[in-house]
Amino acid sequence: MKFTASFTAFCIAAVASASALPSKRAAAVTDAQVLNFALTLEHLENAFYQQGLAKHSAAEFQKAKLPAWVRGRFEQIMKHESTHVSFLETALGEGHYVQPCTYNFGDKTVKDFVDFSGMVETVGTSAYTGAAQLISDKDYLTAAASILATEARQTAWVNSVVRGGAPWSTSFEAPLDVNQIYTIASSVISSCPAGNANLLPPLTAFPALTLPADAMPGKSVKLAYTPAKGAKADGDKWVAFISGLTTVFVPLPQSGHVTIPKELYGVVFAMVTNNGTVADDGTTLAGPAYLNFDFGSDGKAAEFAI
């Protein structure tokens, strides 16, 4: 298994029962708030590529045994993200859109850069997928779908062509809500302009979740997280992980140890909940966390060179 431990906390759960991802609609938000949340993510992606490509030279890519055209493709992705930023700012109008935050991406090597790119593009795709139900204006929805398609293509290219992994996970993309996305994004956000909050839907970042770097399907691992201030320490807990349109739950014992189900593969978003059938903002205690179990064209687990 390979995943970007340098950037985010990850978690895994073992399987006990499965249920369809809840289709419960979030509290009403405006189209402008949704577009500003999308812009928040586009600012993050744009800054990552701008800073990363300025930091990692063509020589570094060559040293990482990547051909020159790979860096050229990343430059094209950078232009995509910059265009998305400009498009959303124009749609929202001067004075009505969020400003970029300050970030700490922590990519020290080209491998770090590539791994984080694969993660951020995947998370962005899940963000647009989850936000679709919140958009009322059909023109905005069409524009968001157009961005979503490009994000998905970028995800597939990074994870398969560059990393040598799978271009997809399951038959469906996992839709995440704004707080779930914000929790993941918060791991690299140092601070944001004070005025941004007034333009966004109410946001909550849940506690981060961690697991050992050698975690893999079929292995027992110990999960760790710091409960939110004021949260109850007792009561039953579960670990839920989202794979496509399916959410799988397993009881989490006090020991914090769970066995990762052997059937997991690809990208999974995992969280600790106080409910064994529903994984939403009202039941989340920690996470979600991003994890990626790479698999080959034969469907078997695999590790790749970068």
C-alpha positions as CSV (number, residue, x, y, z in Angstrom):
1,M,0.0,0.0,0.0
2,K,1.2,3.5,-0.7
3,F,-0.4,6.7,0.6
4,T,0.5,10.3,1.4
5,A,1.2,10.1,5.1
6,S,3.2,13.3,4.9
7,F,0.1,15.4,4.4
8,T,-3.0,13.9,6.0
9,A,-4.0,11.6,8.8
10,F,-5.4,8.3,7.6
11,C,-7.7,5.7,9.2
12,I,-9.0,2.3,8.4
13,A,-11.7,0.1,9.8
14,A,-12.6,-3.6,9.6
15,V,-15.8,-4.7,8.1
16,A,-18.9,-5.9,10.0
17,S,-21.8,-4.6,8.1
18,A,-22.5,-2.3,5.0
19,S,-25.1,0.2,4.1
20,A,-25.7,2.6,1.2
21,L,-24.2,6.1,1.7
22,P,-26.8,8.3,3.3
23,S,-28.6,10.5,0.8
24,K,-29.7,12.9,3.5
25,R,-29.5,16.5,2.2
26,A,-27.4,19.0,4.2
27,A,-28.9,22.1,5.7
28,A,-29.9,24.6,3.0
29,V,-27.0,26.6,1.6
30,T,-26.9,29.1,-1.2
31,D,-25.4,28.5,-4.6
32,A,-22.9,31.4,-3.8
33,Q,-21.8,29.6,-0.7
34,V,-21.3,26.3,-2.6
35,L,-19.3,28.1,-5.3
36,N,-17.2,29.8,-2.7
37,F,-16.4,26.5,-1.1
38,A,-15.4,25.1,-4.5
39,L,-13.3,28.2,-5.0
40,T,-11.6,27.5,-1.6
41,L,-10.6,24.1,-2.9
42,E,-9.4,25.5,-6.3
43,H,-7.3,28.1,-4.5
44,L,-5.7,25.2,-2.5
45,E,-5.0,23.2,-5.7
46,N,-3.8,26.2,-7.6
47,A,-1.4,27.2,-4.8
48,F,-0.1,23.6,-4.5
49,Y,0.8,23.3,-8.2
50,Q,2.2,26.9,-8.3
51,Q,4.4,26.3,-5.3
52,G,5.3,22.7,-6.0
53,L,6.4,23.3,-9.6
54,A,8.4,26.3,-8.5
55,K,10.1,24.2,-5.9
56,H,10.7,21.0,-7.9
57,S,12.8,21.6,-11.0
58,A,12.9,19.6,-14.2
59,A,16.2,18.1,-12.9
60,E,14.5,16.8,-9.8
61,F,11.8,15.2,-11.9
62,Q,14.5,13.5,-14.0
63,K,16.3,12.4,-10.8
64,A,13.0,10.8,-9.7
65,K,13.1,8.8,-13.0
66,L,10.2,10.7,-14.5
67,P,10.3,11.8,-18.2
68,A,10.3,15.5,-19.0
69,W,6.7,15.4,-20.4
70,V,5.4,14.4,-16.9
71,R,6.3,17.8,-15.5
72,G,4.9,19.4,-18.6
73,R,1.5,17.7,-17.9
74,F,1.6,18.9,-14.3
75,E,2.1,22.5,-15.7
76,Q,-1.0,22.0,-17.7
77,I,-2.9,20.8,-14.6
78,M,-1.6,24.0,-12.9
79,K,-3.1,26.1,-15.7
80,H,-6.4,24.2,-15.3
81,E,-6.6,25.0,-11.6
82,S,-5.8,28.7,-12.3
83,T,-8.5,28.8,-14.9
84,H,-11.0,27.3,-12.5
85,V,-10.1,30.0,-9.9
86,S,-10.7,32.8,-12.5
87,F,-13.9,31.2,-13.7
88,L,-15.4,30.9,-10.2
89,E,-14.3,34.4,-9.3
90,T,-16.0,35.8,-12.4
91,A,-19.2,33.8,-11.7
92,L,-19.3,35.1,-8.1
93,G,-18.5,38.7,-8.9
94,E,-15.9,41.2,-7.5
95,G,-16.1,41.4,-3.7
96,H,-18.2,38.3,-3.4
97,Y,-15.6,35.6,-3.5
98,V,-13.1,34.1,-1.0
99,Q,-9.4,34.8,-1.1
100,P,-6.6,32.3,-1.0
101,C,-5.5,30.9,2.4
102,T,-2.0,30.2,3.6
103,Y,-0.9,26.6,3.2
104,N,1.7,24.2,4.4
105,F,1.9,21.4,1.9
106,G,5.2,19.9,3.1
107,D,6.2,18.3,-0.1
108,K,10.0,17.9,0.2
109,T,10.5,15.6,-2.8
110,V,9.0,15.0,-6.2
111,K,7.5,11.8,-4.8
112,D,5.8,13.8,-2.1
113,F,4.5,16.2,-4.8
114,V,3.2,13.3,-7.0
115,D,1.5,11.5,-4.0
116,F,-0.2,14.7,-2.8
117,S,-1.3,15.6,-6.3
118,G,-3.0,12.2,-6.6
119,M,-4.7,12.7,-3.2
120,V,-5.8,16.3,-3.8
121,E,-7.3,15.6,-7.2
122,T,-9.2,12.6,-5.8
123,V,-10.5,14.7,-2.9
124,G,-11.5,17.4,-5.3
125,T,-13.4,15.0,-7.4
126,S,-15.3,13.7,-4.3
127,A,-16.0,17.3,-3.3
128,Y,-17.7,18.2,-6.6
129,T,-19.6,14.9,-6.6
130,G,-20.9,15.5,-3.1
131,A,-21.7,19.2,-3.7
132,A,-23.9,18.6,-6.8
133,Q,-27.0,18.0,-4.8
134,L,-26.6,21.5,-3.1
135,I,-26.6,23.5,-6.4
136,S,-29.9,24.9,-7.5
137,D,-29.0,26.8,-10.6
138,K,-28.7,24.5,-13.6
139,D,-26.0,26.7,-15.3
140,Y,-23.9,26.5,-12.2
141,L,-24.5,22.8,-11.9
142,T,-23.4,22.3,-15.5
143,A,-20.2,24.3,-14.9
144,A,-19.5,22.4,-11.8
145,A,-19.9,19.1,-13.7
146,S,-17.5,20.3,-16.3
147,I,-14.9,21.0,-13.6
148,L,-15.6,17.7,-12.0
149,A,-14.9,15.8,-15.3
150,T,-11.6,17.6,-15.6
151,E,-10.6,16.8,-12.0
152,A,-11.5,13.2,-12.6
153,R,-9.3,13.0,-15.7
154,Q,-6.4,14.6,-13.8
155,T,-6.9,12.1,-10.9
156,A,-6.8,9.2,-13.3
157,W,-3.7,10.5,-15.1
158,V,-1.7,11.1,-11.9
159,N,-2.6,7.8,-10.2
160,S,-2.1,5.6,-13.3
161,V,0.3,7.2,-15.7
162,V,2.6,8.8,-13.2
163,R,2.3,6.6,-10.1
164,G,1.7,3.4,-12.0
165,G,-1.4,2.6,-9.9
166,A,-5.1,2.3,-10.7
167,P,-6.9,5.2,-12.5
168,W,-10.1,4.4,-10.6
169,S,-11.3,2.6,-7.4
170,T,-14.8,1.3,-7.6
171,S,-17.6,1.7,-10.2
172,F,-18.7,4.9,-8.4
173,E,-17.0,8.1,-7.0
174,A,-17.4,8.6,-3.3
175,P,-19.4,11.8,-2.7
176,L,-18.3,13.8,0.4
177,D,-20.0,16.7,2.1
178,V,-18.5,20.1,2.8
179,N,-17.4,19.3,6.4
180,Q,-15.8,16.0,5.4
181,I,-13.9,17.8,2.6
182,Y,-13.0,20.7,4.9
183,T,-11.6,18.2,7.5
184,I,-9.2,16.8,5.0
185,A,-8.3,20.2,3.5
186,S,-7.6,21.6,7.0
187,S,-4.5,19.4,7.3
188,V,-2.6,21.7,4.9
189,I,-4.3,25.0,5.7
190,S,-2.4,27.2,8.1
191,S,-4.7,30.2,8.1
192,C,-7.4,32.0,6.0
193,P,-8.5,35.6,5.6
194,A,-11.1,36.5,8.2
195,G,-13.6,37.6,5.6
196,N,-13.8,34.2,4.0
197,A,-16.0,32.7,6.7
198,N,-18.8,35.1,5.8
199,L,-18.9,33.8,2.2
200,L,-18.9,30.1,3.0
201,P,-21.4,27.7,4.5
202,P,-20.9,26.9,8.2
203,L,-17.8,24.6,8.4
204,T,-16.5,22.2,11.0
205,A,-13.2,20.4,10.9
206,F,-13.4,17.1,12.8
207,P,-10.4,15.7,14.7
208,A,-7.8,14.0,12.6
209,L,-7.5,10.2,12.5
210,T,-4.2,8.3,12.2
211,L,-3.0,4.8,11.5
212,P,0.4,3.0,11.2
213,A,2.3,3.6,7.9
214,D,2.3,-0.2,7.3
215,A,-1.4,-0.6,7.4
216,M,-2.8,-2.9,4.8
217,P,-5.9,-5.0,4.1
218,G,-6.2,-8.0,6.5
219,K,-3.9,-6.5,9.1
220,S,-4.8,-5.4,12.6
221,V,-3.9,-1.8,13.3
222,K,-4.4,0.7,16.1
223,L,-6.3,3.8,15.3
224,A,-5.6,7.1,17.1
225,Y,-7.3,10.4,17.4
226,T,-7.8,13.2,19.9
227,P,-11.5,13.6,20.7
228,A,-13.0,17.1,20.2
229,K,-13.2,19.3,23.3
230,G,-16.3,18.4,25.2
231,A,-17.0,15.2,23.4
232,K,-18.1,12.2,25.4
233,A,-15.3,9.6,25.9
234,D,-17.7,6.7,26.6
235,G,-20.4,5.1,24.5
236,D,-20.2,2.7,21.6
237,K,-18.1,3.7,18.6
238,W,-17.7,2.4,15.1
239,V,-15.2,2.9,12.3
240,A,-17.0,3.7,9.0
241,F,-15.2,3.8,5.7
242,I,-16.7,5.0,2.4
243,S,-15.9,3.2,-0.8
244,G,-17.7,4.6,-3.8
245,L,-21.4,4.7,-2.8
246,T,-21.1,2.2,0.0
247,T,-20.3,2.8,3.6
248,V,-19.0,-0.1,5.7
249,F,-19.2,-0.1,9.5
250,V,-17.4,-2.1,12.3
251,P,-17.5,-1.7,16.0
252,L,-14.4,0.0,17.5
253,P,-13.4,-1.6,20.8
254,Q,-11.8,0.5,23.6
255,S,-8.4,-0.9,22.6
256,G,-8.6,1.0,19.3
257,H,-7.5,-2.0,17.3
258,V,-9.3,-3.1,14.2
259,T,-8.5,-5.5,11.4
260,I,-8.6,-4.0,8.0
261,P,-11.0,-6.0,5.7
262,K,-9.2,-7.9,3.0
263,E,-11.6,-6.8,0.4
264,L,-10.8,-3.1,0.6
265,Y,-9.0,-1.6,-2.4
266,G,-8.4,1.7,-4.0
267,V,-9.4,5.0,-2.3
268,V,-11.4,4.8,0.9
269,F,-12.5,7.7,3.2
270,A,-12.7,6.5,6.8
271,M,-14.0,8.0,10.0
272,V,-14.9,7.2,13.6
273,T,-18.6,7.5,14.4
274,N,-21.0,7.0,17.3
275,N,-23.5,5.2,15.1
276,G,-23.3,1.9,13.4
277,T,-25.5,2.6,10.4
278,V,-25.1,6.3,9.7
279,A,-21.9,8.2,8.9
280,D,-22.6,11.9,8.6
281,D,-21.8,15.2,10.3
282,G,-24.1,14.4,13.2
283,T,-22.4,11.1,14.0
284,T,-18.8,11.8,13.2
285,L,-16.2,11.8,16.0
286,A,-13.0,11.9,13.9
287,G,-12.0,11.9,10.2
288,P,-12.6,11.4,7.4
289,A,-9.2,10.3,6.4
290,Y,-7.9,9.6,3.0
291,L,-6.3,6.2,2.3
292,N,-5.3,4.5,-0.9
293,F,-4.7,0.7,-1.4
294,D,-3.1,0.5,-4.8
295,F,-4.1,-2.5,-7.0
296,G,-2.9,-3.8,-10.3
297,S,-4.8,-4.6,-13.5
298,D,-5.4,-8.1,-12.2
299,G,-7.2,-6.6,-9.2
300,K,-4.6,-7.7,-6.7
301,A,-2.9,-5.4,-4.2
302,A,0.3,-3.8,-5.6
303,E,2.9,-1.3,-4.7
304,F,4.4,1.1,-7.3
305,A,7.7,2.8,-7.7
306,I,6.5,6.4,-7.2
